[in-house]
């Protein structure tokens, strides 16, 4: 295992321990543990991330992978089937398709998809959102930001897909990421790292 992976594991372990309700800390720790092939520990961290945020579709993907590689096929299939449904309902195509592929490789039944389109139709029919907006992170149909929080492609993506409440949550979480990782945002590498965690937290990877 590289020193870089071990360093990240320790950083995110510290983040998760200092704030047990920090979903990003648990998710990032679990992701790093999967990379280090420490699947038993990864299962614990990713399960906690899903407990904190049941809509975190990427966590289901990594948890299913960890359970499969740990030899627990029953748990892997259960997690992946639920994850496909969660990702599909939210329109998270990349993790949904990755989980479908994992299920196929395991010879398991793939759940039917199409929930996102049905959900959008229900929103429009119910009149909850005249614009069809649904937050990418919480799936809420209201509270869209009035304008992008900053310039550029990523800022525009956030403005189009994230609600005010989730953006406020990221502001606090982003501060923890900066402090825990010791990021100096005046350097390109640090800014790229910060942006990646923001994208993961806001679930914008395939938007």
N, C-alpha and C positions, 0 to 999 in steps of 0.2 A: 504494500500500500504506500502511495506517495505521501511525502510530508505535507503536501498541499491538502490532500483529502483529510488527513488526520487533523490538520489545523482547522479546517472548516467544521469537522465533526465537533471538535472542542468548542469552537466559537458558538455553534448553534446549540450545543448542549448547555452552555452557559446561559444563552438567551432563553432557552426553554425552562431551565431551572429558576432563573431570576424572575420569570413571569410565566407561571404554569398555564395561563390563559392565552399565551401568545401562539396563535395558530401557525404563523409563518415560521417561528422558531422550531416547532415540532415537525412541520412539513419539511423544512430545509434540512433538519437533522436526519429525518427518515430518508430523504433523497440521498444525502451523503452516505448514510449507512448502507443503502442499497448498492451504491457505487463501490463501497469498500467490501461488499459481499458479506456484511454482518446482518443477515436477514432477520434473525430473531429480534435483535434490537430495533431494526427498521420497522418491523411489524408493530411494536409497541408505540413508537413515535408517530407513525402514520395513522394508527388507530386513534390516537389522541387528537391528531389534527382533524380527522373526520368528525370526532365527537364534538370538537369546538366549532366546526363549520361543515355540516353535512353536504353542502353544495360544492365542496372542493374536489372537483372531478379529477384533477391530476393526482391527488392523494390516493384515490381509489386505484388508479392505474399502477402507481408504484407499490401500493399495498398488495394488490393482486399478484404483481410480479414477485415481490418478496415472499409471499406465502407459497407461491408455486415453487420457487427455488429452495425454500425451506422444506419442501416435501409435503406440504399440507394442501393437497389438491382440493379438498372439500371447501376449505376456507377461501382458497384462491378463486374458485368458481363463484362462490357466493358473493364475494367482494366485487368481482368483475361484472357479474350480472347486474348488481345494484349500480355499479359505477357507470355502465353503459346507459342505464335509464336516466341517471342523474345528468350525465354529460349531454345526452340527447335532448332532454327537456330544456337545458340551458343553451343549446346550440353550440356546445364545445366539441366541434367536429374532430379535431386532432386526437384528444384523449379518448373520445368515443371510438374512433376507428382503430386506435392502438389496442384498446381493450377487446374489441370485437376480434381482432387478429389473434390476440392471446387466447381467447376462448376457443377459436377455431383450431389453433395449434394443440389445445388440450383435448379436443374432441368433445367439447361441451356445447350445449344449446345456446344459441345467440338470441337475446331478447329482441322483440320487434322494436323498430325505431320509427321516428316521425313525431315524437312528442313535442318538439320545439315548434313545429308548424301548427299542431293542434292547440298548443298553449297560446300562441300568438293570435289564432282565430278566436279563442275564448276571450282574450283580453279585449279585442276589438268589439266583439259581440256584446260584452258586458259593459263597455264604455269606460273601463278603468283608465285607459290611456289612448287619447285621440291620435297620438303620434306613433303608437306601436312600440314605444321605448320600453325596454326592460333592462335593468342593470345587469351587467355581465357577471358581477360578483354575487349579489343577493337576489337577483331575479325580480326585484321590486319594480312595479310599473310606473313609478313616479319619482319626483325629486331629482330629475336630470340637471346637471350643471348648466348654468346659463350660457357659459362659454368655456372653451378649453382653458385649463389651469396654467398652461404655458405654451409657447410657440413650438411648431414642428409637428412631424407626423405622429409621434407618441402623444403629444398634448391634444391633438385633434381626435385621436382614438379614444382617449380618456373622456374628452368632452362629449363624444357621441355615445359612449357605452357605460359610463359610471355615474351613479347617483351621488348626491351631496354627502349623504351619511357615510358611504363607503370611502369617498375621497377623504373625509375628515379622519376616518380610521387609519387610512394609509399615512397621513401626515404624522400621526403619533407613532405608527409602526416604523415608518421610514427613519425617524429619529433614532429609534432603537437599533435599526440596522446600521446606521452610520456609526453610532457609538460602539456597538458590539464588534463590528468589523474594523473599526478604526479607519473609516474611509475618508480620504481627502478629495472632495468633489471637484477640486480644481485640476485633477488629473483625468485623462480620458479613460484609463482602466477602471478607476474608482467610480466614475460616472456610469460606465457601462455595467458594472456590478450592481450599483444602486438601481439602475433602470430595469435590470433583469429581475430583481426581487420585487420591484413595483409591479411589473407585468405579471409575475406569478401570483402575487397577493391579490391583484385586481382581476385575475383570470382573463387576461387579454391575449393569451398566446396565439390563438387562432382567429383573432378579430381583425 
